[in-house]
Structure formats: C-alpha cells, structure tokens
C-alpha cells in the first residue's frame, strides 16, 4: 500500500479540510496546539479563502480554516518551500483573519481569538531545538501576557522532528511522524492503527483511494515543488559562488567580510528573482510579490 505525502497542499487539504475530516482535524489540533489534551470536542471546517472588502488588502488562501465551539478561529498552513518574507506572510494572514471577523458597525467585543498553526518543511528558528514553538503577546521586561491574547502563532518545524517509529509516545509525535514519513510507509503502523482518526487519515492518503484525476493533480503539485526546490538550490549555489567571487574582489579593497555580505545579498536577490520567473505563468503579480518579497513593480518588469 502506498500513501501520498501530506506535505503537498493538495494532500494536506484532502486529509484535513474535507467535511468528513472533522475527527482527524480535532485530533490534530488537540495534539499540536493543546499539548495532547482533548480540549476541542467539536469544530466547523469553513472556507479557507480570505477575501477582503477593502481593495488595498490582498486576498489570501489558507490550507485549512476552522471555527471552534467558542467562536475561535484556527487557520492552518503547510509550507514546503522556504520563500522570502514567509514569516511576515504568516503574521499578515493571522492579523487578517482576526480583523475580518467584524461586519460593518459591529463592536470589538465580538472579536474572537485566532490561532495560526504553521507547519514547515524547513527550519525557521535555528536558535532552539524545539519542534513546536508558540508565540503570543507578552510584556518584554516582565514577561507578563497581554490582557487578552487573542492572536497566537504556533510553528511546527518538521526537519527538527527526528524520532523513529519505536520512539513515538504522545499524540503530537504520531501526527508529526505521519506528516513527515507517510510516503515511506507500506502499512499503517500498529501505534496509529489503534486510533480511528489515523485509520481515517491513512485511508484518505492511500493512493488506491484516489481518482486518476486526483493522482494527476498530485503529480503536478509534487513536480512543481521538486522543480522549485531544485531552483532554490541552484540559485543558492550561484549566490554562494558569486558571493565568494565578489568577496575575494572586494576583499582587496574593503575587506573580505564586507564583500561576502554583499555577495550574499546579491545571491538572495537572484534566488528570489529566479523563483519569481518560475511563478510568472502560474500566479498574478500580487501573489508572486507576496511569495518572493519582490516589489510588484519589479515583478512586472520580469514579464
């Protein structure tokens, strides 16, 4: 039996955002957000498209969006590619989900908490070894929490999760192992087969249960990700080589350190431009700008 990778946006949405996926999503959120405590008993999976009534605000797409019993919103994004300004995009989407709750004339008392759960296939916080990082508003010197912490960010960095199957104990570890290793499994592990939500998740992820059209769509998404990863690696290599060359040249005049810094900046710029060129046939200028961090004016010049 073969399983698709939950890390592609197509598969992630199919597993966690289908209407029949409610038990899966409840277990997933209880594990990763609420430290394996069954605090969520019910939720409503809603349209993840965030349209803005104001033309100056960007529309945005999330992988999964759900409303809890108390009205709290949970937005979830699975990100495989490390793109420029991604951390800002996460904060933007969370703030947007919070602000768009109110209709015209409604008071702030109707605002509900927003929880943004972001799973990445790259490391965002090299400063620590924690797989799950939780951010909220706190006073800097005393570390006291804000009066109402209605905006919280959770990050799960999959590369930091290195436990093997026999080492898994808690529910959050089972879900992280599923996200990271499902395609390499031939059968559902016994530890997971005992839990109905994992039986259902593996059932959805089974290639045998996908239509030909879904398999084709999945193949296109995976090919796009592989191409982009290769493009990023190639751009990084070019950036390093150019940085080293410029570093040597500039080092003769201004010192090697300054030259290397300049080369690195040039390499990052070239990497972003290379990614943008690949996205030109697929996305509009605003979305490419949001993804790469390149101003819209420069995107238009690339066309």
Secondary structure, DSSP 8 states (H G I E B T S, - for coil): --B--TTSHHHHHHHHSSGGGHHHHHHHHHHHTTTT------EEEE--EE--SSTTS--EE-SEEEEETTS-EEEEEEE-S--TTHHHHHHHHHHHHHHTT--TT--GGG---EEEEEEESS-S-TT---SEEEE--B-TTT--B-SS--EEEEEEEGGG----GGG--SHHHHHHHHHHHGGG-SS--HHHHTSHHHHHHHHHHBGGGS-HHHHHHHHHHHHHHHHHHHHHHHHHHHHHHHHHHHHHHHHTTT-HHHHHHHHHHHHHHHHHHHHHHHHTTTS-HHHHHHHH---HHHHHHH-
